[in-house]
Amino acid sequence: MRINGVIKYYRKRENLTQEQVANYLNISTPAVNKWESGISYPDITLLSPLARVLKIDVNTLLAFNEELTDAEIKKHTKEIGEMVSKEGFQKAFEKGSDLIKQYPSCDELIFMISTVLRIHLLGHKIEEKDKYERKIIDWLQLVASSGKEKTASMAKLDLSAIYRDKKEYENAQEVLDKIPEIEVDKKIQQALLFESSGKIDEAYGIYEYKLRKNAYETFTVLSLIISMLYKEKKISEAEEYIERAKKVAEVFDFGAYHKYELDLSLAIEKKDKEKTIEMIINMVNEASSMDDSMKSKLYKHMKFNVTHSMSKDKYESLVKGVLKKRKNIDFVKNDSRIKLLLK
């Protein structure tokens, strides 16, 4: 809530008219009206007297104590992501900036907005990228100094990644060194407690969560190793790792999409046009399988948020959008099959 909304809300709560507030503060009634309309703001010398009249503290008046729920943060973040596609990056950035001004103490919101805008900044041709990136860095630095250790650590990870991309390796290392090395994971102990106290489904849920999380981390690390091997032109070694990564995807029910994605990377590296086209087609056709783990028996006790689950067409549209932006498949984009598929 902005300061104008705070003033209006608490004035009405105290059954005061704008004229009464004005009289208490020895100012004009139109001045109070302008505050509540958002046209102007109270002078700094009036903040304490105004807070006393409204029977609140200055922090509440300035909305510094306002917190958002996880659902509200997700809603705002989703809106900004959608706004990039519909109205452009600048409008989404302005919306994000406005939200951060409204909720300057909500570290989670600032972090999520920064992350979403940064992702879109990487994937789009945007003028004045440096200007936007500097502001995102400022936001992340703000969150990195937060007392909420988990959120602060996530912001530091993002900052380190940004500095690494900018080849500012010393800054990247400095930020990384500030992240606590040890993070206590109490989930296994919690699962054992659930099991001992007869809460079997809850125990299964935690074990399945750990299984899925660790499997995804293994798959991700294998994929990163494959990328490094490509850079070193060690293609035969990369092929061995691809087979291992595909087995992980198969054993832990990650879906065919992820296996085709690995095969596509190899086809691109070899500049194998026909194989590249085949894998692109397979990835689009199997787009909805990227979330197969949510339907797997391996994770049947886990509670997934499927309220807003996507249709098969939505998955295909998402993958097509990503493929259109990929520069490393430009060598097949003029093929009629790919043109038809991605149009």
Secondary structure, DSSP 4 states (H G I P E B T S, - for coil): --HHHHHHHHHHHTT--HHHHHHHHTS-HHHHHHHHHTSS---GGGHHHHHHHHTS-HHHHTTTT----HHHHHHHHHHHHHHHHHH-HHHHHHHHHHHHHH-TT-HHHHHHHHHHHHHHHHHS--TTHHHHHHHHHHHHHHHHT-S-HHHHHHHHHHHHHHHHHTT-HHHHHHHHHTS-S-----HHHHHHHHHHTT-HHHHHHHHHHHHHHHHHHHHHHHHHHHHHHHHTT-HHHHHHHHHHHHHHHHHTT--HHHHHHHHHHHHHHTT-HHHHHHHHHHHHHTGGGGGGGGG-GGGTTS----TTPPPHHHHHHHHHHHHHH-GGGGGGTTSHHHHHHH-
